[in-house]
Amino acid sequence: MNAESNAVKRASELLEQRFGAAPSMAVVLGSGLGGFLEQLDAAEQVDTDSVGLLQPRVAGHGARVWVGGCAGHTVAVAAGRVHLYEGYTAQEVVRTVRAFREWGVERLILTNAVGGVRDGFDPGTLVVVRDHLNLQGTSPLVGGGYPRTFVDVSAAYDPTLRRALLDAATAVGAPVREGVLAAMLGPSYETPAEVRMLGTMGADVVGMSTVPEVLAAAAMSMPCGVLSMVTNHGAGRSDDVLSHDDVTRMAATAGAAAASTLSTAIERLLEEGTRP
Ligand code: HPA
């Protein structure tokens, strides 16, 4: 047991003390998805640090865990994730996902904002991730995976969750495609040459988060799905200068469609009683 696995255990116990038994489904919200929280009924919330989880070091983001009703079903929601580029280790970045699993969460949906690498992945498009390229140079499984190290990740993006997200986006009228997510360390955006390289390597979109959480979930046999929102053309693909403010603004615009997609997908998944 290293210090991080103790931190995971402690966080899962604190979540149980604060909220009781775990809901079967959890969501991690990226920027722009705040609208989803407004759809939660009778939601209770805590600061992440009061349940042994981490706070972002980037100003302007406060992290909280919410538990509330989504279309008649209880879900746990982590809003405000921490990133490798903040200086956290890969293990720290995935503490929330691991603690959710230890608490008893069975399935996970992760969301994020991404840049579009290829034609057809334009701002405003939702992307259901089907595979990834981990180019962050690290993994949460380095240093002794939790609970295992050598993990088959060829089906890390669960087909049932992928289908539910695709169908839900179509049902709410949001433009949606499946795609491959490249994960970069950041925090600078890519160079135009890097974006061209990513396209050649098979990426459709690029982001700075999420892939560590997917790897941690796979190691714990927790089915997961990822809904990305394209907030900008990748560097060099338009004349725009990339700025965090513009990315955040676009995320808020596309975030409404993403929030409806999420709640529709969750409702269908929990109503059908499809098991992981
Ligand atoms: N690159 C990396 N991460 C991102 C981008 C991007 O263009 N847009 C939003 N997150």
Residues whose N, C-alpha, C, O or C-beta is under 5 A from the ligand:
A	BS01	HPA	A113 V114 G115 Y189 E190 V206 G207 M208 T231 H233 G234 V247
